Amino acid sequence: MKRLSFVFLPAALILALIASYYLWHAGDAGPGQSVTTGTADIGGPFALIDQDGRVRTDKDFRGRSMLVYFGYATCPDVCPTTLALMSDAMAKLGADGKRVVPIFITIDPERDTPKALKAYLHAFGPQFVGLTGSAGAIKKAADAYHVYFKKQPLTGGGYAMDHSSVIFLMGPDGKFIGYWDDPAIGPDKLAAELRAKI
């Protein structure tokens, strides 16, 4: 009996270890491989007003990639910096830039009228489309892109807008391709990555 236990217990332990290994790694891809399925749930239909007062929907931009950024015209820092980055990257794309439309969607429709957006975007180039609309339409668009924003009252009166700062790239079919959230990326790298993705 003792001899049987001496043989059986190590064998059982080895089998348990082998079974544990296979259970632990069940569903793993092969060595050096990764498994990616599904698509990101980012983006969606919108109907907003451009800087010229025209109703624009996401379908108006089919056939070209959309470079989308949410912000507001009186933003003191991150918005103008990001729009300048987008503008410089578009210039570096050269002829490929015709395949991309940079879109600025305000999160502050109370102040960002079409006229205000037109004046603001003039500094970044004629290729930009600025979009505004009702508070409900803006929230719907921001929610579709999972963009956070919130009005923050200022001590001396007035308000600023707290918001996430992400550049989204949507394909010619309106589907999500990628995003950038690092302001230090620089226009050369952004242009190179855009060229590789469009």
VENNORJO-V98225 format. One record per residue. RES is the residue in one small letter. SS is DSSP state (H for helix, E for strand, L for the rest). PHI is phi in radians with two decimals (none if undefined). D_FIRST is the distance of its C-alpha to the first C-alpha in Angstrom with 2 decimals. Layout:
res,ss,phi,d_first
RES,SS,PHI,D_FIRST
RES,SS,PHI,D_FIRST
This chain:
res,ss,phi,d_first
m,L,none,0.00
k,H,-1.11,3.82
r,H,-1.15,5.43
l,H,-1.10,5.11
s,H,-1.13,6.32
f,H,-1.08,8.63
v,H,-1.48,10.08
f,H,-1.24,10.34
l,H,-1.10,12.01
p,H,-1.09,14.76
a,H,-1.12,15.51
a,H,-1.13,15.94
l,H,-1.13,18.07
i,H,-1.11,20.20
l,H,-1.11,20.80
a,H,-1.13,21.80
l,H,-1.14,24.18
i,H,-1.11,25.73
a,H,-1.10,26.26
s,H,-1.09,27.79
y,H,-1.03,30.10
y,H,-1.21,31.43
l,H,-1.16,31.91
w,H,-1.09,33.69
h,L,-1.73,35.99
a,L,-1.04,36.55
g,L,1.51,40.27
d,L,-1.16,41.08
a,L,-1.34,43.76
g,L,-1.15,43.24
p,L,-0.97,43.61
g,L,1.35,47.00
q,L,-1.89,47.90
s,L,-2.25,48.81
v,L,-1.99,49.24
t,L,-2.24,52.41
t,L,-2.30,53.49
g,L,1.43,56.34
t,L,-2.25,59.65
a,L,-1.24,60.82
d,L,-1.55,62.61
i,L,-2.24,65.63
g,L,1.67,69.24
g,L,2.87,71.02
p,L,-1.19,74.45
f,L,-2.55,77.25
a,E,-2.39,80.95
l,E,-2.32,82.82
i,E,-1.87,86.29
d,E,-1.49,87.07
q,L,-1.17,89.52
d,L,-1.79,92.33
g,L,1.48,91.76
r,L,-1.65,90.20
v,E,-1.26,87.17
r,E,-2.20,84.35
t,E,-2.05,81.02
d,H,-1.04,77.95
k,H,-1.21,79.06
d,H,-1.12,82.20
f,H,-1.85,80.11
r,L,-1.08,78.23
g,L,1.69,78.48
r,L,-2.25,78.29
s,E,-1.32,75.48
m,E,-1.90,75.89
l,E,-1.83,75.34
v,E,-1.88,75.09
y,E,-2.39,75.46
f,E,-1.78,75.85
g,E,-2.93,78.07
y,L,-2.64,81.50
a,L,-1.19,84.88
t,L,-1.66,85.41
c,L,-1.07,82.05
p,L,-1.42,82.95
d,L,-2.47,80.36
v,H,-1.14,77.32
c,H,-1.16,79.14
p,H,-1.10,82.05
t,H,-1.13,79.73
t,H,-1.21,77.43
l,H,-1.16,80.37
a,H,-1.14,81.93
l,H,-1.06,78.65
m,H,-1.08,78.61
s,H,-1.08,82.31
d,H,-1.14,81.87
a,H,-1.13,78.86
m,H,-1.07,80.88
a,H,-1.11,83.73
k,H,-1.26,81.38
l,H,-1.24,80.14
g,H,1.08,83.63
a,H,-1.09,84.08
d,H,-1.12,80.45
g,H,-1.10,81.39
k,H,-1.19,83.19
r,H,-1.56,79.81
v,E,-2.26,78.85
v,E,-2.09,80.53
p,E,-1.39,79.86
i,E,-2.16,79.80
f,E,-1.90,80.25
i,E,-1.85,79.37
t,E,-1.26,80.66
i,L,-1.89,78.63
d,L,-2.28,81.91
p,L,-1.15,84.07
e,L,-1.06,86.17
r,L,-1.85,87.80
d,L,-1.54,86.95
t,L,-1.31,89.55
p,H,-0.94,90.21
k,H,-1.10,93.16
a,H,-1.14,91.09
l,H,-1.15,88.40
k,H,-1.09,91.06
a,H,-1.16,92.54
y,H,-1.18,89.16
l,H,-1.31,87.78
h,H,-0.97,91.05
a,H,-1.25,89.85
f,H,-1.83,86.75
g,L,2.09,88.37
p,L,-1.24,89.66
q,L,-1.32,86.41
f,L,-1.30,84.75
v,E,-1.91,84.54
g,E,-1.77,84.51
l,E,-2.22,83.31
t,E,-2.38,83.91
g,L,2.86,84.13
s,L,-1.24,83.50
a,H,-1.01,80.89
g,H,-1.16,78.81
a,H,-1.18,79.05
i,H,-1.15,78.11
k,H,-1.09,75.08
k,H,-1.08,73.94
a,H,-1.15,74.21
a,H,-1.11,72.47
d,H,-1.11,69.63
a,H,-1.11,69.19
y,L,-1.71,68.74
h,L,1.01,66.63
v,L,-1.64,69.35
y,L,-1.58,69.55
f,E,-2.69,72.97
k,E,-2.71,74.49
k,E,-1.29,77.98
q,E,-2.13,78.23
p,E,-1.08,81.41
l,L,-1.71,83.15
t,L,-1.00,84.52
g,L,-1.48,88.11
g,L,1.89,87.99
g,L,1.38,86.95
y,E,-2.73,83.43
a,E,-2.11,81.12
m,E,-2.06,78.25
d,E,-1.48,74.70
h,E,-2.76,72.90
s,L,-1.30,70.21
s,L,-2.19,71.50
v,L,-2.38,70.00
i,E,-1.70,71.66
f,E,-1.84,70.34
l,E,-1.98,70.79
m,E,-1.95,71.06
g,L,-1.31,71.46
p,L,-1.04,74.45
d,L,-1.64,72.64
g,L,1.51,72.23
k,L,-1.53,68.47
f,E,-1.11,66.85
i,E,-1.96,66.34
g,E,-3.05,65.71
y,E,-2.64,66.92
w,E,-2.32,67.94
d,L,-2.28,67.75
d,L,-1.94,68.46
p,H,-1.13,72.19
a,H,-1.51,71.83
i,H,-1.06,71.07
g,L,1.45,74.70
p,H,-1.17,76.92
d,H,-1.12,76.11
k,H,-1.21,72.37
l,H,-1.07,72.93
a,H,-1.09,75.36
a,H,-1.13,72.99
e,H,-1.24,70.11
l,H,-1.10,72.44
r,H,-1.06,73.70
a,H,-1.28,70.15
k,H,-1.75,69.35
i,L,-1.51,72.56
